[in-house]
Every structure is written in C-alpha cells, then in structure tokens.
Amino acid sequence: MNREGSQTWWGGVLITVVLLYGILVLGERRSGYIIMLLGVALSLVVPYIHMKGKGVGVASRMVNTSGHLFFVWTLLAIGVLGLFSAILSARGLWRLPWRRAR
C-alpha cells in the first residue's frame, strides 16, 4: 500500500522517458528499435496484469462505477497499440542492414 505523499511513480516516469528517447532520438537506429521493442513488451503486459483474476470482471469493485467502461477500453487500446508498435518495430529492425558500409 502506498502512503499518501509517496513517490513510487518515478519508475513509470523513467520507463516513459527511456521509451520516448528511443522513439524520438534513436528512431532509425538499431538501438532505437530495440528500445521500442522492450517498451512494447511492457505495454503488452499491462492489459494482462489488469484483466487477470477479479480485476475487471463481474466480481470487481469497479462494476458499479462510471469509469469501468473507459478503463476496459483504455486497456484494450494499450494492447492494440502495443501489438501494432511491435509489428512496426520488428519490421523496421528487420529492414536494417546487418553491417555498416565502410
């Protein structure tokens, strides 16, 4: 449990900064594609973690709240965008030359 005022959100900020650096600065390089694939792997795990067990099912505490539908659609969007990004990153990585021309 997090106490009020705790700063446990720094891990998410660090992951987001590294992912954005890989996308924006290293976009066409091999290291950029690898960073994107690692970030995509994390984004594909998010829907699984939140939807397993009693997270969003009938037994959930969120069933009678107004944000339940929005939460589920957000999880589905994260999964779809993660899968699409994985396909694009793998395609970009595959099309790179294996060795540099000297």
Secondary structure, DSSP 8 states (H G I E B T S, - for coil): ---TT--TTHHHHHHHHHHHHHHHTSTTSHHHHHHHHHHHHHHHHHHHHHHSTTSSSTTSTTTTSTTHHHHHHHHHHHHHHHHHHHHHHHHHHHHS-SS---
